[in-house]
Amino acid sequence: MSLVRRATPEDAEELLRLRQVMIDSVFAGRSPAAGGTATASDTSWHAESLPTVRRRLAEPEGDFAAFVVDHPERPGGLAALAVGTLDYRIGRAGNPHGLTGSVFSVATDPDQRRKGYARAAMEVLLDWFRERGAGSVDLNASKEAEPLYASLGFVRKPDPSMRLNL
């Protein structure tokens, strides 16, 4: 039996909890003006997000996937997750079909770190991208997570990205 499984709608609250762990870790100490969260551990958005997460988890053939590891000591809890989406962009050299994976949430419960759970979930997510024909996968990495991603084959790239918050 595999350590990693595909998340279900019943996992939605735990997905949001672990996403908050990741957000708090990555943006700790950063002000909103610098791209950080409004306050540490701001969970006010969870209730509004929950129905959407449940709906997306209920679409197994959709472009959104979350792979999780169950918490070994807390029934119903999650120890780790890796979440991503498959996006279409007009093709280019190296990715003529234009399918690109985006990893946007990888987190491990603080009491379950250093057990290989995030790596296992990422490997399954990367397989999911490959099975669907993604030509590349993008993610943003914290300094702490960069060695994991590098060991999976990710490389830093010059990124001219800009963002407009609507």
Secondary structure, 3 states (H helix, E strand, C coil): CCCEEECCHHHHHHHHHHHHHHHHHHHCCCCHHHCCCCCCCCCCCHHHHHHHHHHHHCCCCCCEEEEEEECCCCCCCEEEEEEEEEEECCCECCECCCEEEEEEEEEECHHHCCCCHHHHHHHHHHHHHHHCCCCEEEECCCCCCHHHHHHCCCCCCCCCCCCCCC
